[in-house]
Amino acid sequence: MGEVVSLVIDPLRGERVSIELPLITRSSPEAERQELGLPEWIDVSDPIVAKALLLLGAAHRSDPPVSLAFLGGAAHRIRCRSSNRRDLGLRRTLHDLDVACLHKELRTVRRFLETVHEREGSGLRFFQTSGDRIFNSLSEGRRLRYHTVLGQEGSNVSVGSLDLLADEFRFCHRLDLREDVQGATAQHGTLTPALLLLAKMQYIQRVPADAREQVADRVLEPFGRHDLLIGPEPKDVQDILALLLDHPFDEAPEGISPSRIGSLLSHDWGFWKTVSLNGPGLSRSPLLAGLPPREQARARAEIGTLARLVSGISPKRRFGFLGGPWWEEVDAQPAVDGTATVSEGAGSLTHS
């Protein structure tokens, strides 16, 4: 048995959460990787990846089973060898988990997240901060946020967040995730490669033109008289390039489905417009230029395939977009800091 300690989450508000240290889990990330039939090249030493695999395994063992599909950086680590390699410049530090579920199962999923540690150990303890509770009350039941302890070193404890998306991905554009969540077991517990790609390619932001020097590598085109449009952040470009290197455009289970992309973009002019701008932006990325020659040539070829696919789509333009943004302008919601402190009960991440 471990020791229950008081973890200081927010010193300014005096917010604390009780947690058992050292962290214990029923299984190890490597054992879960094998049980789930996932590739051996997945680096289970990463605390976010380890947490994702432990959560997937626990969801499969739950009664009733819980349907979850990862997206974001953890999903790319699970699906892309190139995201795990250390020699391409595409491996990035992960800070959070992004997980999709079905809205009709949201109550069951919430109960699972809030009680899974009772069956699987303190390493799968998820909790809400006061900021999370405010955020969740305003999310219309479509997006919820939790936090979790990732590990401990002395009195410092690393804390990560979990974003739970119900039915849809809503950022600059919207993606219906229901089909992918229902089929996640056959897709290694993630969204399909087509939706993983579109979730990253949907990013677009308007910034003042005088900020050009700060975002020079991301500029897409001018917008109006005083603004610029910029594309995905470098971390998202890393994920996109890894996906393109490891998953060809075809209808095979491991491929990026051209028909799925065509179907989704043909019904949404705004989304199509954003992807059509971000494709050429990828070609100008320093991250692409920094790839070894063989990988760079393959990535450029796949970017060309994507460009031809998108250019062949002709969605009907809606008049409401004329002269204004065709995307949803959103602000990121900050989570708590990445560390917390504990005054007693020093321990480390262990497995029972």
BATI-116551 format. One line per 2 residues: number of its first residue (from 0); their letters; for each residue x negated, y negated, z negated of C-alpha. Coordinates in nm, 4 decimals, padded with zeros to 6 digits, m for minus. Layout:
N
NUM	A	X:Y:Z; ...
END
This chain:
352
0	MG	00.0000:00.0000:00.0000; m00.1101:m00.3534:00.0719
2	EV	m00.0712:m00.6693:m00.1346; 00.2103:m00.9170:m00.0741
4	VS	00.0615:m01.2647:m00.0454; 00.1976:m01.6113:00.0209
6	LV	00.0893:m01.7372:00.3617; 00.0753:m02.1148:00.4006
8	ID	00.2261:m02.1870:00.7445; 00.2618:m02.5664:00.7208
10	PL	00.0600:m02.7392:00.4454; 00.2328:m03.0750:00.5056
12	RG	00.5795:m02.9333:00.4401; 00.4574:m02.6762:00.1925
14	ER	00.6118:m02.4022:00.4053; 00.5121:m02.0469:00.3160
16	VS	00.5996:m01.6946:00.4210; 00.5369:m01.3742:00.2283
18	IE	00.3491:m01.1021:00.4132; 00.1743:m00.7800:00.3220
20	LP	m00.2033:m00.7725:00.3784; m00.4034:m00.6026:00.5082
22	LI	m00.1889:m00.5689:00.8191; m00.0871:m00.2085:00.8810
24	TR	00.0788:m00.0504:01.1834; 00.2308:00.2936:01.2304
26	SS	00.0248:00.3524:01.5442; m00.2786:00.2005:01.7152
28	PE	m00.2643:m00.0098:02.0338; m00.4704:00.2549:02.2164
30	AE	m00.2341:00.5322:02.1098; 00.0633:00.3258:02.2285
32	RQ	m00.1105:00.2585:02.5614; m00.1508:00.6301:02.6158
34	EL	00.2014:00.7150:02.4997; 00.3478:00.4512:02.7348
36	GL	00.1411:00.5844:03.0272; m00.0319:00.2515:03.0859
38	PE	m00.3697:00.2113:03.2647; m00.6850:00.2716:03.0641
40	WI	m00.8403:m00.0541:03.1837; m00.6029:m00.2586:02.9646
42	DV	m00.8177:m00.4249:02.6978; m00.6365:m00.3318:02.3763
44	SD	m00.8912:m00.5223:02.1638; m00.7161:m00.8485:02.2472
46	PI	m00.4787:m00.9215:01.9543; m00.1953:m01.0460:02.1782
48	VA	m00.2210:m00.7449:02.4096; m00.2385:m00.5150:02.1068
50	KA	00.0752:m00.6746:01.9632; 00.2556:m00.6377:02.2980
52	LL	00.1768:m00.2654:02.3208; 00.2764:m00.2038:01.9595
54	LL	00.6030:m00.3896:02.0173; 00.6783:m00.1909:02.3346
56	GA	00.6179:00.1352:02.1559; 00.8370:00.0321:01.8633
58	AH	01.1149:m00.0778:02.1004; 01.1156:00.2660:02.2663
60	RS	01.1373:00.4380:01.9266; 01.4128:00.2106:01.7992
62	DP	01.7623:00.3517:01.7464; 01.9274:00.2368:01.9598
64	PV	01.6355:00.1707:02.2022; 01.5728:m00.1973:02.2699
66	SL	01.5326:m00.3235:02.6296; 01.2377:m00.5636:02.6534
68	AF	01.0321:m00.6896:02.9494; 00.7140:m00.8905:02.9064
70	LG	00.6211:m01.1852:03.1234; 00.3445:m01.4443:03.0928
72	GA	m00.0190:m01.3739:03.0124; 00.0403:m01.0466:02.8256
74	AH	00.2345:m00.9062:03.1226; m00.0501:m00.9927:03.3592
76	RI	m00.2964:m00.8131:03.1295; m00.0716:m00.5052:03.1412
78	RC	m00.0225:m00.5157:03.5210; m00.3509:m00.6586:03.6551
80	RS	m00.6958:m00.5071:03.6234; m00.8352:m00.8442:03.7383
82	SN	m00.6850:m01.0171:03.4334; m00.8858:m00.7816:03.2099
84	RR	m01.2178:m00.8114:03.3935; m01.4763:m01.0519:03.2518
86	DL	m01.6634:m01.1190:03.5760; m01.4004:m01.2974:03.7897
88	GL	m01.3089:m01.6030:03.5839; m00.9456:m01.4852:03.5741
90	RR	m00.9393:m01.3480:03.2194; m00.8030:m01.6098:02.9813
92	TL	m00.7398:m01.6481:02.6115; m00.3860:m01.5520:02.5132
94	HD	m00.1980:m01.7303:02.2373; 00.1611:m01.6098:02.2592
96	LD	00.4015:m01.3429:02.3763; 00.6801:m01.4067:02.6269
98	VA	00.9513:m01.1406:02.6190; 01.2797:m01.1120:02.8091
100	CL	01.5922:m00.9320:02.6894; 01.9579:m00.9089:02.7863
102	HK	02.1863:m01.1712:02.6357; 02.4510:m00.9089:02.5656
104	EL	02.1928:m00.7280:02.3496; 02.0571:m01.0418:02.1812
106	RT	02.2013:m00.9633:01.8389; 02.0469:m00.6153:01.8481
108	VR	01.7114:m00.7526:01.9666; 01.7043:m01.0170:01.6930
110	RF	01.7793:m00.7553:01.4289; 01.5038:m00.5378:01.5748
112	LE	01.2448:m00.8190:01.5601; 01.3389:m00.9177:01.2072
114	TV	01.3290:m00.5635:01.0664; 01.0795:m00.3702:01.2816
116	HE	00.8028:m00.4196:01.0228; 01.0028:m00.2102:00.7756
118	RE	00.9554:00.0951:01.0003; 00.6360:00.0145:01.1874
120	GS	00.4266:m00.1719:00.9285; 00.3346:m00.5300:00.8404
122	GL	00.1391:m00.5672:01.1658; 00.4762:m00.6069:01.3394
124	RF	00.6190:m00.8670:01.1023; 00.7990:m01.1483:01.2898
126	FQ	00.9319:m01.4555:01.1128; 01.0807:m01.7965:01.1859
128	TS	00.9327:m02.1234:01.0643; 01.1533:m02.4229:00.9889
130	GD	01.0543:m02.5614:01.3296; 01.1553:m02.2336:01.4912
132	RI	01.4958:m02.2456:01.3255; 01.5574:m02.5973:01.4568
134	FN	01.4393:m02.5002:01.8045; 01.6513:m02.1857:01.8047
136	SL	01.9653:m02.3684:01.6938; 01.9343:m02.5979:01.9974
138	SE	01.8609:m02.3267:02.2538; 02.2197:m02.2185:02.3237
140	GR	02.1199:m01.8583:02.2496; 01.9095:m01.8384:02.5660
142	RL	01.5630:m01.8881:02.4205; 01.4437:m01.8067:02.0692
144	RY	01.1044:m01.8412:01.9058; 00.9387:m01.6370:01.6329
146	HT	00.5887:m01.6286:01.4877; 00.3672:m01.3387:01.3869
148	VL	00.0312:m01.2831:01.2184; m00.2333:m01.1582:01.4621
150	GQ	m00.5228:m01.0930:01.2249; m00.7255:m01.2224:00.9325
152	EG	m01.0799:m01.3343:00.8651; m01.1428:m01.4329:00.5049
154	SN	m00.8771:m01.6812:00.3955; m00.7903:m01.7789:00.7538
156	VS	m00.5107:m01.5947:00.9276; m00.4485:m01.6260:01.3017
158	VG	m00.0860:m01.6862:01.3930; 00.0763:m01.6391:01.7339
160	SL	00.4236:m01.7084:01.8666; 00.6826:m01.4974:02.0467
162	DL	00.9248:m01.6577:02.2933; 01.2375:m01.4500:02.3492
164	LA	01.4242:m01.5243:02.6734; 01.7784:m01.3926:02.7153
166	DE	01.8896:m01.3143:03.0734; 01.7031:m01.5983:03.2436
168	FR	01.3772:m01.7874:03.2695; 01.4533:m02.1607:03.2557
170	FC	01.1717:m02.4036:03.3167; 01.1284:m02.6123:03.6301
172	HR	01.3560:m02.3622:03.8055; 01.5714:m02.0718:03.6939
174	LD	01.5135:m01.7016:03.7425; 01.7724:m01.4364:03.6634
176	LR	01.5821:m01.1699:03.4681; 01.8606:m00.9207:03.4023
178	ED	01.7746:m00.6742:03.6792; 01.4098:m00.6663:03.5768
180	VQ	01.4866:m00.6201:03.2069; 01.7126:m00.3254:03.2869
182	GA	01.4383:m00.1660:03.4980; 01.1427:m00.2562:03.2772
184	TA	01.0681:00.1017:03.1694; 00.9726:00.1879:03.5274
186	QH	00.7663:m00.1335:03.5527; 00.5284:m00.0729:03.2595
188	GT	00.7412:m00.2859:03.0267; 00.7066:m00.6067:03.2301
190	LT	00.8951:m00.7971:03.4954; 00.8361:m00.6822:03.8525
192	PA	00.5342:m00.8306:04.0333; 00.7695:m01.0460:04.2469
194	LL	00.9231:m01.2139:03.9426; 00.5889:m01.2420:03.7642
196	LL	00.4649:m01.4339:04.0683; 00.7682:m01.6617:04.0957
198	AK	00.7629:m01.7333:03.7214; 00.4152:m01.8818:03.7710
200	MQ	00.4789:m02.0452:04.1099; 00.7847:m02.2378:03.9824
202	YI	00.5739:m02.4978:03.7985; 00.5868:m02.8569:03.9218
204	QR	00.5457:m03.1847:03.7358; 00.5617:m03.5573:03.8131
206	VP	00.2759:m03.7713:03.6764; 00.1722:m04.1369:03.7290
208	AD	m00.0525:m04.1896:04.0300; m00.3193:m04.3515:03.8128
210	AR	m00.3691:m04.0133:03.6423; m00.5092:m03.8629:03.9641
212	EQ	m00.8630:m03.8242:03.8312; m00.7439:m03.6171:03.5352
214	VA	m00.5413:m03.3779:03.7533; m00.7266:m03.3974:04.0851
216	DR	m00.7432:m03.0174:04.1291; m00.3663:m02.9827:04.0848
218	VL	m00.2311:m03.2648:04.3052; 00.0269:m03.1454:04.5600
220	EP	00.1544:m03.4656:04.7221; 00.2748:m03.8202:04.6407
222	FG	00.6226:m03.8616:04.4968; 00.7816:m04.1998:04.5454
224	RH	00.5694:m04.5140:04.5247; 00.4005:m04.4638:04.1908
226	DL	00.3868:m04.0921:04.1109; 00.2170:m03.7682:04.2099
228	LI	00.3364:m03.4104:04.2014; 00.1039:m03.1575:04.0415
230	GP	00.1135:m02.7774:04.0446; 00.0413:m02.5018:03.7911
232	EP	m00.2094:m02.5321:03.5102; m00.5426:m02.3482:03.5483
234	KD	m00.4278:m02.0678:03.3150; m00.1309:m02.0017:03.5428
236	VQ	m00.3501:m02.0085:03.8535; m00.5698:m01.7444:03.6869
238	DI	m00.2653:m01.5213:03.6436; m00.1432:m01.5840:03.9988
240	LA	m00.4791:m01.4981:04.1558; m00.5097:m01.1802:03.9483
242	LL	m00.1629:m01.0738:04.0596; m00.2433:m01.1406:04.4265
244	LD	m00.5699:m00.9469:04.4029; m00.4089:m00.6400:04.2469
246	HP	m00.0611:m00.6241:04.4031; m00.0102:m00.6427:04.7828
248	FD	00.3005:m00.7863:04.9432; 00.5088:m00.4773:05.0175
250	EA	00.8157:m00.2937:04.8943; 00.6255:m00.0246:04.7005
252	PE	00.6901:m00.0094:04.3252; 00.3539:m00.1757:04.2510
254	GI	00.3901:m00.4301:04.5317; 00.5158:m00.7874:04.5388
256	SP	00.8487:m00.7395:04.7148; 00.8864:m00.9765:05.0152
258	SR	01.2595:m00.9039:05.0320; 01.3071:m00.9975:04.6657
260	IG	01.1198:m01.3235:04.7077; 01.3099:m01.3991:05.0269
262	SL	01.6447:m01.3302:04.8632; 01.5747:m01.5510:04.5610
264	LS	01.4262:m01.8457:04.7500; 01.6786:m01.8411:05.0343
266	HD	01.9544:m01.9323:04.7867; 01.7631:m02.2121:04.6111
268	WG	01.6190:m02.4912:04.8242; 01.4526:m02.6600:04.5278
270	FW	01.2724:m02.3450:04.4185; 01.1699:m02.2764:04.7796
272	KT	01.0332:m02.6317:04.8083; 00.8229:m02.5952:04.4941
274	VS	00.6745:m02.2604:04.6020; 00.6048:m02.3973:04.9513
276	LN	00.4000:m02.6799:04.7939; 00.2201:m02.4646:04.5396
278	GP	00.0964:m02.2146:04.8006; m00.1439:m02.4613:04.9690
280	GL	m00.2354:m02.5852:04.6214; m00.3708:m02.2397:04.5394
282	SR	m00.5978:m02.2563:04.8435; m00.7638:m02.5687:04.7006
284	SP	m00.8124:m02.4305:04.3494; m01.1671:m02.4269:04.2069
286	LL	m01.0758:m02.0944:04.0472; m01.0285:m01.9444:04.3936
288	AG	m01.3537:m02.0977:04.5152; m01.5308:m01.9466:04.2133
290	LP	m01.4343:m01.5871:04.2909; m01.6975:m01.3484:04.4294
292	PR	m01.6917:m01.3389:04.8141; m01.4996:m01.0115:04.8489
294	EQ	m01.2297:m01.1049:04.5975; m01.2087:m01.4577:04.7333
296	AR	m01.1488:m01.3319:05.0868; m00.8779:m01.0939:04.9666
298	AR	m00.7074:m01.3635:04.7589; m00.7123:m01.6078:05.0517
300	AE	m00.5575:m01.3435:05.2746; m00.2773:m01.2852:05.0222
302	IG	m00.2186:m01.6601:04.9864; m00.1832:m01.6697:05.3647
304	TL	00.0690:m01.3842:05.3508; 00.2678:m01.5728:05.0883
306	AR	00.2608:m01.8901:05.2992; 00.3953:m01.7054:05.6035
308	LV	00.6645:m01.5408:05.3941; 00.7804:m01.8708:05.2444
310	SG	00.7677:m02.0583:05.5758; 00.9999:m01.7986:05.7254
312	IS	01.2709:m01.8760:05.4677; 01.5236:m02.1478:05.5571
314	PK	01.7424:m02.2265:05.2555; 02.0204:m02.4800:05.2958
316	RR	01.9307:m02.8111:05.1356; 02.1737:m02.9610:04.8886
318	FG	02.2308:m03.3345:04.9171; 02.1905:m03.3917:04.5445
320	FL	01.8133:m03.3563:04.5832; 01.7723:m03.6375:04.8373
322	GG	01.5252:m03.8927:04.7023; 01.5064:m03.7380:04.3561
324	PW	01.3550:m03.4435:04.1708; 01.4601:m03.1007:04.2973
326	WE	01.3370:m02.9379:03.9759; 01.4253:m02.9583:03.6076
328	EV	01.1912:m03.1953:03.4245; 01.1126:m03.0256:03.0957
330	DA	00.8951:m03.0900:02.7937; 00.7033:m02.8105:02.6242
332	QP	00.8108:m02.7333:02.2678; 00.5060:m02.7048:02.0400
334	AV	00.4717:m02.4086:01.8088; 00.2831:m02.4088:01.4789
336	DG	m00.0955:m02.4250:01.4738; m00.2907:m02.1123:01.5555
338	TA	m00.4152:m02.0601:01.1999; m00.2676:m02.0390:00.8528
340	TV	m00.4313:m01.9871:00.5145; m00.3892:m01.7398:00.2342
342	SE	m00.5402:m01.7797:m00.1097; m00.5598:m01.4123:m00.2032
344	GA	m00.5313:m01.0593:m00.0697; m00.8135:m01.0728:00.1867
346	GS	m00.7818:m00.7995:00.4475; m00.8051:m00.7141:00.8127
348	LT	m00.5930:m00.5545:01.0852; m00.5813:m00.1829:01.0140
350	HS	m00.3778:00.1170:01.1214; m00.2198:00.3718:00.8917
END
